């Protein structure tokens, strides 16, 4: 199983963190464990504690920025940093570049990050970081391995004359072992000729062998090569080496080992083997000598024929295949560790080992060997071992039977999922199984094996009852017992257990032993109560959801895949002209209300519901009862139900007004084209680089150049040759200045030319960059007349474009906000409702479920109330219930309502109220709504420890209410849009909601004949909202 990758998300926006979590957890190819942190310090602590593989880091954090976080993380990680992906806002690419220089693997721009891009960026960054760390470790291991090799190692390059003949070899690299071999340090060898270092090297066959390797590329390996040279200035030494030479470029790499001592030892060994053989033949077991370097048997006595069925000669003929052929594969895999243990032991130490060998008859036999080092290599490592081995097959068979018996008992104990115990009353010793951990949370190593410990875990109220029960059982000579009581778990909570057992007595009837089992039965006591609480919570949840449906802000109905509608709210019925009687009579079916051309779309959305449980919002039409078509936007979510036909809830939004706006936009565009083609001017549109994208029909009529030929820079072909250079210069200057007006001559289709006044107007995006040019070319003789028509055309075009853009913006913003802010709480409610239907649900999760359902229901209630108020405002149906209102009382009530929220954030509320202001005419509930909205916003955008001041005073003929805070403030760019619908400030402190609160407040103030204003010095400097209401004279 692939280990999941741990990703830490550091962002002070809970909504953003939730989105990133969802994106990563939807990855079908890779598994992630998600950690979250809101502050930089919190993220550093999690990094130190849990060491994530990847970090998603928001650049702007409340306590530090991204570069400061990277510096702290680098110091904390001490060189080994996880993969870091920086999250920046649009336009902060320069910050991302600095972050990349500071160690960030990649960056993402908020608002432009898709789920697929996030997943691929995170996974690639983590894998690249891991590969880089592995490569660095590999390089360090290679350098360390070569430098610490016991064998000698060197790299040499050929020194040639003009004809290409090899004269010598230059020393490029030697390790420490090679320096010890030549008795010279690296400085004395590097860069020098090998023949200079070893004077006898050229005269030896080894020089020719090296030349042959370089010229042919064929490697060379020689064992027990005798080499004589002046390894120091005093004497001539002869050494025996094993050497391997391989070609590398125009040179070679060599590794060799000084085996002089081994070679001499082998000579001595041969002389002593005859003596050993005479002793070995008298040994009852197999006596052997094994060469660890050559991996073959050097000697084995004749007992091998008796115990394995092979002669000593057959064993010798097996050579290096002796162990692989006869030893069991599982035991052969362990042999390197046995050799390693021998290598680390002293010469006289005995190492025992048990293994299986295959007899000549095919039977596996167990052997126990006792080995010790016989000879060592020159480097001190074991060269040969000597040992004896004996057949222990019968003993191993007995041990295996005992092991299987114990294994069967352990499996049986685990299968019953309880604690099994054996109590020796004579010695007061209890043996318990691993089930103790499942029952009370303790491991067997943690507790004493006495009855007293268990007795201390029994609930005090149950001990006396248990004693009485056991005395009664023993007195009645009963040998079985079954009792229930409470035992204390390691977490200090009590569990209900069922204890059953069998009693063993001696010949005198005295109890000497009990064997029994203890089972946790706590769930049986909790299930009934939890089931009742879950039913109550489910009823309350359904009631809250019913209130949402009956609020009638949007149309809602419940139906299935077959077209049937089971329930619907009044908003849905009124939109399509149906009554409750029609619904009860079953004559309303959504498939009957759907025009035939939408059947394919409906099938696609049903498939999407079957796969994911929800479908993306989509547009279609429903038929009104009177036969007219009504465009709608649908959002559908499937609901788990006893019905198996796709029972779902559908939210229906009437798009009639939006469609009318779109039709008006198309008509406006068509009028633009008609006007463009009807105008006597030449009308054209170019992109920001001057490439033509559109010309009207008058262009062709006048110049004879077709519209497709004028595209790109084709329009320059109809300019008079004498004016071409000036025209291009004027256009180039216009691209820099943003203004274009020029008089040039166009060639007419009959070959003549005519002067035109060419003027271009730049079309810019929200950032002020030019994206298009709209222009006309006017005959100068009719300038005045054509200028008037051109201005009118421009105004129509600009008005149409502005209307279209506003309609599209309004649609997109409304759909996005309503879809998200209504669906998110509803998903949470439905999810917990489904969980509450499950049979097992503990009290903690039940409380959490109810709290989550209530919080999300209240969130939806607030959102729907704002939508309802704004709908009434737009329809002009919002009315005031005017009475005489004391503003001092209203302000005081609003402060009392807001105080708990402010106190929870440690925000100080101060008030200055002029009680002498006479009552005014107004709606007390709407005035409370206005002031409460301003106070709620001030609390929401003021950090903990801040201050809010509300004042009421008379200002001439008006009463003025002022709400000031020390919160995050408002940027100068956003101040003009504060009271607009669906607007929220763009900052890292963006809050949830539809952005309707202040728009509703402004409308309510204006209904009272007053005005509302806002002022703020800027970001981080707080804000002040002022309301002026007319007073009586």
QUIDAKA-V301748 format. One line per field, one symbol per residue. ss: DSSP state (H for helix, E for strand, - for the rest). burial: + if it has 24 or more other ideal C-beta (glycine too) atoms within 12 Angstrom, else -. A space follows every 50 residues. Layout:
# QUIDAKA-V301748
ss=???
burial=???
This chain:
# QUIDAKA-V301748
ss=----EEEEEE---HHHHHHHHHHHH------EEEEEE--HHHHHHHHHHH ---EEEEE-E----EHHHHHHHHHHHH-----EEEEEE----HHHHHHHH H----EEEE-----HHHHHHHHHHHHHHHHHHHHHHHHHHHHHHHHH--- -EEEEEEEEE-----EEEEEEEEE-HHHHHHH---HHHH---EHHHH--- ----HHHHHHHHHHHH---EEEEEEEEEE-------EEEEEEEEEEE--- EEEEEEEE-HHHHHHHHHHHHHHHHHHHHH-----EEEEEE----EEEEE --HHHHHH---HHHHHHHHHHHHHHHE-HHHHHHHHHHHHHHHH------ EEEEEEEE-----EEEEEEEEEEEEE-----EEEEEEEEEE-HHHHHHHH HHHHHHHHHHHHHHH---EEEEEE----EEEE--HHHHHH---HHH---- HHHHHHHE-HHHHHHHHHHHHHHHH----EEEEEEEEE-----EEEEEEE EEEEE-----EEEEEEEEEE-HHHHHHHHHHHHHHHHHHHHHHHHHHHH- ----EEEEE----EEEEE-HHHHHH----HHHHH----E----E-HHHHH HHHHHHHHHHHH-EEEEEEEEEE-----EEEEEEEEEE---------EEE EEEE-HHHHHHHHHHHHHHHHHHHHHHH---EEEEEE----EEEE-HHHH HHH---HHHH-E-HHHHHE-HHHHHHHHHHHHHHHHH--EEEEEEEE--- --EEEEEEEEEEEE-----EEEEEEEEEEHHHHHHHHHHHHHHHHHHHHH HHHHHHHHHHHHHHHHHHHHHHHHHHHHHHHHHHHH------HHHHHHHH HHHHHHHHHHHHHHHHHHHHHHHHH-------EEE-HHHHHHHHHHHHHH HHHH---EEEEEE------EEE-HHHHHHHHHHHHHHHHH------EEEE EEEEE--EEEEEEEE---------HHH-------------------HHHH HHHHHHH---EEEEE-------EEEEEEEE---
burial=----+++++++++--++-+++-++--+--+-+-+++++-+-+++-++--- -+++++++++++-++++-++-++---+---+++++++++--+--++--+- -+++++++++--+----++-+++-++-++----------------+---+ +++++++++------+-++++++++-+++-++-+----+---+++-++-- +--+-++-+++-++-----+-+--+-+-+-+-------+++++++++--- ++++++++++-++--+--+---+--+---+--+-+++++++++--+++++ ++++--++-+-+--+--+---++--+++--++--+--++--++------- +-++++++------++++++++++++++--++++++++++++-------- ------------+----++++++------+++++++-+++-+----+--- +-++--++---+---+---+--+-------+-++++++------++++++ +-+-------+-++++++++++-------+--++--++-++--++--++- +-+++++++++--++++++-+++-++-+----+----+++--++---+-- -+--++-++----++-+++++++------++++++++++------+++++ +++++--+--+---+--+---+--++--++++++++---+-++++++++- -++-+-+--+----++-+++--+---+--++--+-----+-+-++++--- ---++++++++++------+-++++++++------+--++--++-++--+ --++--+--++-+++-+++++++++++++++++-++----+----+--++ -+++-++-+++++++++++++-+------+----++++-++++++--++- ++--+-+-+-+-+---+--+++++-++++++++++++++++++--+++++ ++++---+++++++++++++---++--++++++++-+++--+++++++++ +++++-++-+++++-+-----++++++++++--
